[in-house]
Amino acid sequence: MDQFPATNTGGGPQPEPSGPSEDVREPSMAQILAAIEASGQAVQAQIAAIAMDVNLLRTDLRAVTERSVATEQQVSTIQMDLDALKANVATLEAKTIKEARSEQCLKGDI
């Protein structure tokens, strides 16, 4: 008895398949047009979404601009208040110096 069984099935070398086993057909004109229309609808939906995003960005920009203008007005008001305070301080300093000189004159230091 053989230790190794025969491996030759008797058919010889098998040829490899030359192509896909399915029947490949070209798409019909209707299928092509349907695909183009679906693609166009998808593009229109993307354009609509982008338009909505642009409108939201415009709204955000408008709000930021309004806040910026309000902040600039507040800064301007604060600057005017600061200038007024500086003027008050200068006036008080002048009065203080004048009063100090008056006191020195009354005491006879000057």
N, CA, C and O of each residue as an XYZ file, in Angstrom:
440
protein
N       0.830     -1.166      0.000
C       0.000      0.000      0.000
C       0.875      1.230      0.000
O       1.905      1.279      0.672
N       0.436      2.266     -0.794
C       1.211      3.503     -0.871
C       0.976      4.346      0.373
O      -0.119      4.431      0.928
N       2.067      4.954      0.763
C       1.965      5.834      1.914
C       1.346      7.179      1.526
O       0.702      7.816      2.359
N       1.530      7.624      0.272
C       0.999      8.898     -0.196
C      -0.088      8.655     -1.216
O       0.180      8.018     -2.235
N      -1.291      9.124     -0.998
C      -2.343      8.940     -2.012
C      -2.055      9.797     -3.232
O      -1.346     10.800     -3.150
N      -2.595      9.404     -4.324
C      -2.405     10.131     -5.576
C      -3.092     11.491     -5.484
O      -4.220     11.599     -5.003
N      -2.385     12.539     -5.959
C      -2.963     13.876     -5.924
C      -3.529     14.286     -7.256
O      -4.287     15.253     -7.326
N      -3.195     13.598     -8.299
C      -3.688     13.944     -9.625
C      -5.112     13.456     -9.756
O      -5.396     12.266     -9.621
N      -6.022     14.419    -10.028
C      -7.433     14.038    -10.168
C      -7.754     13.648    -11.577
O      -8.878     13.249    -11.880
N      -6.776     13.761    -12.445
C      -6.977     13.313    -13.811
C      -7.484     14.373    -14.734
O      -7.656     14.106    -15.923
N      -7.731     15.563    -14.250
C      -8.269     16.585    -15.118
C      -7.207     17.449    -15.772
O      -7.510     18.183    -16.712
N      -6.022     17.385    -15.320
C      -4.979     18.238    -15.864
C      -5.088     19.644    -15.288
O      -5.936     19.904    -14.434
N      -4.236     20.545    -15.750
C      -4.285     21.910    -15.204
C      -5.605     22.590    -15.551
O      -6.123     22.487    -16.663
N      -6.115     23.282    -14.552
C      -7.390     23.985    -14.733
C      -7.122     25.408    -15.225
O      -6.279     26.096    -14.648
N      -7.807     25.871    -16.268
C      -7.619     27.251    -16.724
C      -8.254     28.238    -15.737
O      -9.284     27.962    -15.124
N      -7.601     29.397    -15.609
C      -8.139     30.429    -14.718
C      -9.281     31.147    -15.425
O      -9.259     31.296    -16.647
N     -10.270     31.589    -14.671
C     -11.372     32.310    -15.316
C     -10.844     33.583    -15.986
O      -9.954     34.256    -15.465
N     -11.403     33.888    -17.128
C     -10.910     35.025    -17.896
C     -11.561     36.344    -17.494
O     -11.078     37.393    -17.920
N     -12.602     36.350    -16.717
C     -13.277     37.589    -16.339
C     -14.294     37.337    -15.251
O     -14.395     36.218    -14.747
N     -15.036     38.336    -14.888
C     -16.038     38.156    -13.832
C     -17.119     37.197    -14.280
O     -17.457     37.104    -15.460
N     -17.645     36.494    -13.306
C     -18.659     35.506    -13.642
C     -20.009     36.158    -13.903
O     -20.871     35.552    -14.540
N     -20.215     37.405    -13.413
C     -21.482     38.082    -13.644
C     -21.510     38.686    -15.044
O     -20.474     38.956    -15.653
N     -22.695     38.882    -15.517
C     -22.888     39.527    -16.813
C     -22.818     41.036    -16.580
O     -23.689     41.585    -15.906
N     -21.813     41.715    -17.114
C     -21.638     43.150    -16.932
C     -22.296     43.857    -18.101
O     -21.955     43.640    -19.264
N     -23.269     44.726    -17.747
C     -23.982     45.451    -18.795
C     -23.725     46.939    -18.620
O     -23.513     47.420    -17.507
N     -23.745     47.638    -19.702
C     -23.612     49.100    -19.673
C     -24.902     49.681    -19.098
O     -25.987     49.169    -19.370
N     -24.788     50.760    -18.297
C     -26.013     51.369    -17.771
C     -26.819     52.004    -18.907
O     -26.279     52.478    -19.906
N     -28.114     51.990    -18.704
C     -28.985     52.585    -19.715
C     -28.942     54.101    -19.596
O     -28.481     54.638    -18.589
N     -29.416     54.780    -20.612
C     -29.458     56.247    -20.601
C     -30.333     56.730    -19.444
O     -30.020     57.742    -18.817
N     -31.406     56.031    -19.158
C     -32.294     56.412    -18.055
C     -31.559     56.304    -16.720
O     -31.719     57.159    -15.849
N     -30.752     55.249    -16.560
C     -29.988     55.089    -15.324
C     -28.947     56.206    -15.183
O     -28.738     56.735    -14.092
N     -28.310     56.549    -16.278
C     -27.303     57.617    -16.262
C     -27.965     58.945    -15.894
O     -27.458     59.688    -15.054
N     -29.102     59.236    -16.532
C     -29.813     60.484    -16.236
C     -30.299     60.518    -14.791
O     -30.247     61.565    -14.145
N     -30.770     59.386    -14.281
C     -31.224     59.324    -12.890
C     -30.054     59.577    -11.934
O     -30.207     60.267    -10.926
N     -28.907     59.023    -12.254
C     -27.725     59.237    -11.411
C     -27.288     60.700    -11.447
O     -26.915     61.269    -10.421
N     -27.336     61.301    -12.626
C     -26.974     62.723    -12.755
C     -27.959     63.582    -11.972
O     -27.553     64.519    -11.285
N     -29.241     63.273    -12.069
C     -30.246     64.046    -11.353
C     -30.064     63.898     -9.841
O     -30.170     64.884     -9.113
N     -29.795     62.698     -9.366
C     -29.574     62.481     -7.935
C     -28.339     63.256     -7.471
O     -28.336     63.848     -6.392
N     -27.303     63.245     -8.291
C     -26.094     63.986     -7.954
C     -26.378     65.481     -7.915
O     -25.891     66.180     -7.026
N     -27.158     65.977     -8.864
C     -27.528     67.390     -8.885
C     -28.341     67.771     -7.664
O     -28.148     68.848     -7.099
N     -29.253     66.893     -7.250
C     -30.043     67.174     -6.049
C     -29.158     67.201     -4.808
O     -29.366     68.016     -3.909
N     -28.181     66.319     -4.761
C     -27.254     66.305     -3.628
C     -26.440     67.606     -3.587
O     -26.213     68.174     -2.519
N     -26.012     68.058     -4.751
C     -25.258     69.313     -4.825
C     -26.145     70.478     -4.389
O     -25.691     71.358     -3.659
N     -27.405     70.492     -4.829
C     -28.321     71.562     -4.427
C     -28.531     71.560     -2.912
O     -28.606     72.621     -2.292
N     -28.625     70.381     -2.322
C     -28.790     70.295     -0.864
C     -27.548     70.843     -0.160
O     -27.664     71.525      0.858
N     -26.364     70.549     -0.694
C     -25.126     71.069     -0.101
C     -25.066     72.591     -0.238
O     -24.643     73.286      0.686
N     -25.487     73.099     -1.387
C     -25.503     74.561     -1.597
C     -26.465     75.216     -0.612
O     -26.153     76.263     -0.045
N     -27.632     74.608     -0.404
C     -28.598     75.158      0.551
C     -28.020     75.158      1.963
O     -28.211     76.116      2.712
N     -27.320     74.095      2.326
C     -26.695     74.028      3.658
C     -25.618     75.092      3.802
O     -25.498     75.716      4.857
N     -24.841     75.302      2.757
C     -23.796     76.338      2.788
C     -24.436     77.720      2.901
O     -23.941     78.576      3.633
N     -25.531     77.938      2.182
C     -26.227     79.227      2.251
C     -26.743     79.484      3.667
O     -26.679     80.613      4.154
N     -27.250     78.450      4.324
C     -27.706     78.606      5.708
C     -26.526     78.947      6.612
O     -26.635     79.812      7.482
N     -25.399     78.267      6.407
C     -24.204     78.566      7.205
C     -23.754     80.007      6.993
O     -23.373     80.687      7.946
N     -23.797     80.471      5.756
C     -23.399     81.849      5.451
C     -24.325     82.826      6.166
O     -23.866     83.824      6.723
N     -25.622     82.544      6.151
C     -26.570     83.424      6.844
C     -26.312     83.452      8.350
O     -26.392     84.507      8.980
N     -26.001     82.286      8.921
C     -25.672     82.242     10.349
C     -24.397     83.035     10.637
O     -24.314     83.753     11.634
N     -23.419     82.898      9.764
C     -22.165     83.648      9.955
C     -22.413     85.153      9.841
O     -21.822     85.937     10.582
N     -23.288     85.557      8.913
C     -23.624     86.981      8.790
C     -24.281     87.493     10.063
O     -23.974     88.586     10.538
N     -25.193     86.689     10.609
C     -25.869     87.065     11.846
C     -24.852     87.196     12.981
O     -24.885     88.156     13.752
N     -23.950     86.218     13.071
C     -22.909     86.274     14.101
C     -22.024     87.504     13.915
O     -21.691     88.184     14.885
N     -21.647     87.785     12.685
C     -20.795     88.946     12.405
C     -21.504     90.241     12.784
O     -20.897     91.153     13.346
N     -22.791     90.311     12.471
C     -23.571     91.504     12.816
C     -23.597     91.696     14.334
O     -23.435     92.813     14.826
N     -23.800     90.602     15.070
C     -23.834     90.687     16.533
C     -22.469     91.095     17.089
O     -22.387     91.914     18.004
N     -21.411     90.525     16.538
C     -20.066     90.881     17.000
C     -19.773     92.346     16.698
O     -19.178     93.046     17.517
N     -20.189     92.803     15.526
C     -19.969     94.206     15.162
C     -20.721     95.126     16.106
O     -20.185     96.146     16.539
N     -21.959     94.775     16.426
C     -22.744     95.601     17.349
C     -22.094     95.640     18.723
O     -22.034     96.697     19.351
N     -21.603     94.488     19.197
C     -20.915     94.464     20.496
C     -19.634     95.282     20.437
O     -19.274     95.954     21.404
N     -18.956     95.223     19.318
C     -17.710     95.982     19.157
C     -17.985     97.478     19.211
O     -17.258     98.229     19.861
N     -19.046     97.906     18.522
C     -19.410     99.327     18.535
C     -19.783     99.744     19.954
O     -19.370    100.808     20.416
N     -20.551     98.924     20.637
C     -20.944     99.245     22.015
C     -19.705     99.321     22.912
O     -19.605    100.201     23.767
N     -18.778     98.408     22.716
C     -17.549     98.418     23.515
C     -16.731     99.666     23.223
O     -16.182    100.278     24.139
N     -16.646    100.045     21.961
C     -15.926    101.269     21.609
C     -16.571    102.489     22.260
O     -15.877    103.392     22.728
N     -17.898    102.510     22.288
C     -18.594    103.631     22.934
C     -18.303    103.647     24.435
O     -18.110    104.710     25.025
N     -18.273    102.458     25.048
C     -17.964    102.382     26.473
C     -16.531    102.842     26.737
O     -16.278    103.561     27.704
N     -15.604    102.434     25.889
C     -14.218    102.855     26.044
C     -14.117    104.374     25.912
O     -13.397    105.019     26.674
N     -14.831    104.938     24.954
C     -14.822    106.381     24.759
C     -15.376    107.095     25.992
O     -14.817    108.098     26.437
N     -16.471    106.580     26.538
C     -17.064    107.172     27.736
C     -16.091    107.067     28.914
O     -15.919    108.027     29.665
N     -15.466    105.919     29.071
C     -14.493    105.737     30.152
C     -13.315    106.697     29.981
O     -12.821    107.268     30.954
N     -12.874    106.865     28.737
C     -11.766    107.788     28.475
C     -12.152    109.223     28.846
O     -11.352    109.950     29.435
N     -13.379    109.629     28.500
C     -13.843    110.980     28.867
C     -13.923    111.119     30.379
O     -13.531    112.150     30.926
N     -14.432    110.081     31.070
C     -14.502    110.114     32.533
C     -13.097    110.207     33.135
O     -12.868    110.942     34.096
N     -12.180    109.464     32.563
C     -10.797    109.509     33.052
C     -10.187    110.893     32.849
O      -9.511    111.417     33.734
N     -10.429    111.475     31.688
C      -9.933    112.837     31.438
C     -10.527    113.828     32.428
O      -9.825    114.707     32.928
N     -11.818    113.690     32.713
C     -12.470    114.579     33.684
C     -11.866    114.375     35.067
O     -11.642    115.345     35.790
N     -11.600    113.127     35.445
C     -10.978    112.859     36.746
C      -9.574    113.465     36.823
O      -9.188    114.026     37.849
N      -8.827    113.348     35.743
C      -7.482    113.945     35.720
C      -7.568    115.469     35.895
O      -6.767    116.067     36.614
N      -8.539    116.076     35.233
C      -8.724    117.523     35.360
C      -9.105    117.873     36.795
O      -8.611    118.864     37.333
N      -9.972    117.082     37.425
C     -10.357    117.323     38.818
C      -9.149    117.178     39.746
O      -8.967    117.973     40.669
N      -8.338    116.170     39.497
C      -7.140    115.975     40.318
C      -6.204    117.170     40.162
O      -5.667    117.675     41.149
N      -6.008    117.621     38.932
C      -5.136    118.781     38.703
C      -5.691    120.009     39.412
O      -4.932    120.779     40.001
N      -6.998    120.199     39.364
C      -7.621    121.339     40.053
C      -7.426    121.230     41.563
O      -7.090    122.210     42.227
N      -7.640    120.026     42.099
C      -7.457    119.830     43.543
C      -6.004    120.038     43.950
O      -5.716    120.611     45.001
N      -5.090    119.563     43.099
C      -3.672    119.785     43.405
C      -3.351    121.283     43.422
O      -2.643    121.763     44.308
N      -3.872    122.005     42.449
C      -3.632    123.456     42.388
C      -4.210    124.136     43.621
O      -3.560    125.000     44.210
N      -5.434    123.757     44.024
C      -6.053    124.344     45.212
C      -5.242    124.019     46.464
O      -5.043    124.866     47.335
N      -4.785    122.778     46.528
C      -4.004    122.357     47.689
C      -2.710    123.155     47.780
O      -2.319    123.602     48.858
N      -2.056    123.326     46.649
C      -0.815    124.118     46.627
C      -1.109    125.555     47.009
O      -0.355    126.151     47.778
N      -2.176    126.120     46.496
C      -2.555    127.507     46.789
C      -2.865    127.664     48.273
O      -2.436    128.630     48.903
N      -3.617    126.704     48.833
C      -3.954    126.761     50.255
C      -2.701    126.617     51.114
O      -2.553    127.289     52.134
N      -1.813    125.742     50.692
C      -0.568    125.563     51.459
C       0.249    126.843     51.439
O       0.829    127.208     52.462
N       0.312    127.525     50.327
C       1.042    128.793     50.242
C       0.368    129.868     51.102
O       1.029    130.672     51.759
N      -0.970    129.854     51.073
C      -1.707    130.838     51.884
C      -1.416    130.626     53.356
O      -1.211    131.587     54.097
N      -1.397    129.366     53.785
C      -1.109    129.057     55.184
C       0.308    129.487     55.542
O       0.547    130.005     56.632
N       1.251    129.271     54.619
C       2.634    129.673     54.875
C       2.742    131.197     54.982
O       3.494    131.731     55.797
N       1.972    131.873     54.140
C       1.978    133.349     54.185
C       1.419    133.828     55.513
O       1.968    134.747     56.120
N       0.329    133.214     55.975
C      -0.282    133.614     57.242
C       0.647    133.337     58.415
O       0.663    134.082     59.394
N       1.407    132.281     58.313
C       2.330    131.939     59.388
C       3.582    132.808     59.317
O       4.335    132.916     60.284
N       3.787    133.412     58.180
C       4.943    134.255     58.006
C       6.165    133.517     57.503
O       7.278    134.037     57.584
N       5.976    132.303     56.979
C       7.094    131.522     56.454
C       7.562    132.072     55.113
O       8.713    131.868     54.725
N       6.697    132.754     54.418
C       7.082    133.253     53.092
C       7.175    134.746     53.147
O       7.486    135.383     52.140
